[in-house]
Every structure is written in structure tokens, then in C-alpha cells.
Amino acid sequence: MIVGERKPMGEILEMIAPHEKVLLLGCGTCVTVCLAGGEREVGILAAQLRIHAKKEGKDLQIEEHTIERQCENEWVDEIKSRVEGVDAVMSMACGVGVQLVAEMYPEKAILPALNTTFMGYPVQHGTWLENCRGCGNCVLHLSGGVCPITRCAKSLMNGPCGGSQDGKCEIDEDIECAWQVIYERLKSGGRLDWMNNYQPPRNWSTAGSGGPRKSVKIEEVVD
Amino acid sequence: MEAKDVEVTAGTRDFEPRIVAFCCNYCAYAAADLAGSMRLSYPANVKVIRLPCSGKVEITYLLKALEDGADGVMVAGCLEGDCHFMEGNYRAKRKVRHAKRLVEEIGLESERVEMFNLSSAMAGRFAEIIREMTERIRKLGPSPLRKG
């Protein structure tokens, strides 16, 4: 899922300051599951903003609403009447959702309440680990299902560097060396010989440095 | 769970704190009941809301109570290790800790939010907790949200 974290309160208050009526818009998909921008987090932030406004004697109305997904037109289209009634929309979705809301309601100020951090899964309740960079050229079949692009700090493709110590990465003792994890994974599956496969220099042209990437499924395109 | 009934208009003079206490059914709520049966007196500043377990408390309950004019909010759960549902009181502890951070970042004193632990037999302790919390909030003064 896409993982996000709420922005610092100072930033949020600064964004909200010029507005008197704000729609706080949650997203029911990834950011609900990663406990950053779902209905519950909308309720918490809305209460905080109202308390702050009351305390400061400011006139601020916060409307709370959460839609299934902010990254699809159909869902965002449904909130048209709500958006019309406010000065600004503060979105608690990932950057994708914020941008779609902004694109569909260009006349409104659309404010991001979250920092979109990475794609990952929960390693325990409340803790998420980045697993995928979306590099556009998957190698998981070569590395025992552990992504060396994401989980190795240097994105090495042919084994660990000299900074791998006791199974940990030199940049942080809490971070596992991706190649140690790959080694253990291959070993447990009886595929240790895969470590001998040499990976040639990687083609990074799919990884996003050439501007925004586009995916077209021609058979699904409706003109 | 509606906290609207704590809406107040009192000023700073003769300040009587309004405190909302979210109490676990298996300990604090029973202790409050026992305190009543034992005719133990404690300040009438607290409004008790019964929860099936302190772990049921949501951060929004605490914030909503403050938003609607409470000067302080507290959660009272079982003694650590004694939760009827194994770990609800530990969850409540984490939520209260987080709620303290949330109120602090919007400029309220974190001391307005607190967690207490007691058993259902501790009626005297319940009365003492209410006295402690009432005195703490009295020292802090009325919630800045009550200005108007």
C-alpha cells in the first residue's frame, strides 16, 4: 500500500490559516489502512483544528468527509457539492489523491495534510517498511522475493557491499542488509546457487528519472 | 458517548473544573459505584462515562470532550496486568500518551489528559484520583476554549 504520515501541525495550521471553511477529506484506501488519513484520522485532525481555532478565537468551520478513493475520478466527482460549499479542501490522501482532487476542482485551494512516504507493508501493527520503489523493472524473481533496489541502501544487484555487518546495513543498525535477507531466503529455499547469477548493469530508464511515467492498456482505453 | 453535555460557560472566577472520566466497566466504574456505596466523598467535578474496557477509548472521544468544553479528560482502566481483555489498558495507555502529544501540539497543556489504573475494589483510590485530577485542573485553570 501507499504509506503516508501526517504533516507537522505547524505546517497544517499555516496552510489552513487563510481559510474559514475547510473540507477535511479522508481517503478510504491505503491511508486508511496505514492509519494516516482515513475516517478516524480525519476525526482526530478535525477536532484538533477546531480546538486550536476556538482557543485562538478564530472562526473556522471544518467539514469532515471520507471517500472510498481519492485517486479515481468517479469517487472524487461525488464530492462536488461539498467542495462547492467550502473555501479549501485539505486532503488526507497520498499525493496521488491530492493531485486528482486539485485537478478536478482547480478553482479551490487543495491542501495536503500528509507527506506521502513510500510503498510498503506492515511488519507489525503500526510499523510499515518500504518494499517497492516502483522502478518499473522488477527483479524479485532473481532475489528470492526481496527487493534489492528498495531494501539495499545502495540498490546493489550483485551481493552485499563491505558495509554489511552481522546481517545489518552500515547506515543503521536497525536496518537489515537486504543481501543478507536475500541470502537467507535463497538458502532456506535450496536456491543458494542463484547467488552466482551475475546481473549486468541495470537499465534504469524505466525508473522515473525521465519524467512522469504513463501506463496504457490499449485494449481497455475508451475513447 | 456524546460529550455535548459538558458544554459550559463558566469564567475563571470560582472555577470549578469540568472533568470527563472514561471508566472501564470492570474496574474504575465499579470502584466509583463502590465509593458511592461506601459513602466516600469526592469532588462532584467529574462526569463518568462507562466503557466496556479502557482499550475502547478513542482519541476522538478525548478530543471531543475537550472541544466541547471539558477542562480535563481522564481514562481509568484496570491495574497493569489485570485487564479483563488482557491488554486493553495497555492500548489505552498508548492512546492517552498519543492524545497528550496531540493536545500539546495545538497549544493545550498535556496535563489536561491523563490515564489512571485501579481495581474495582479500590473505591478509596477512585475518590483520591478524582481529587488529584480536580486539583491538577484547578491549578491549570479553565480550558482556554471556555473563554467565550
Contacts between the chains, C-beta under 8 A, distances in Angstrom:
chain1	res1	chain2	res2	distance
A	9	B	105	4.2
A	9	B	106	6.4
A	40	B	58	7.4
A	40	B	60	7.1
A	43	B	60	4.4
A	44	B	59	5.4
A	44	B	60	5.7
A	44	B	63	6.4
A	44	B	102	6.8
A	47	B	60	6.1
A	47	B	63	3.7
A	47	B	64	5.9
A	47	B	66	7.9
A	47	B	67	5.3
A	48	B	63	6.5
A	48	B	102	5.9
A	48	B	103	8.0
A	48	B	105	7.6
A	48	B	106	5.1
A	49	B	106	7.9
A	50	B	67	5.5
A	51	B	63	6.7
A	51	B	66	6.0
A	51	B	67	5.1
A	51	B	103	7.5
A	51	B	106	5.6
A	51	B	108	6.9
A	51	B	145	6.4
A	52	B	106	4.2
A	52	B	107	6.6
A	54	B	67	7.2
A	54	B	144	8.0
A	54	B	145	4.6
A	55	B	106	7.2
A	55	B	107	6.0
A	55	B	108	7.1
A	55	B	144	4.6
A	55	B	145	5.8
A	57	B	147	7.1
A	57	B	148	7.9
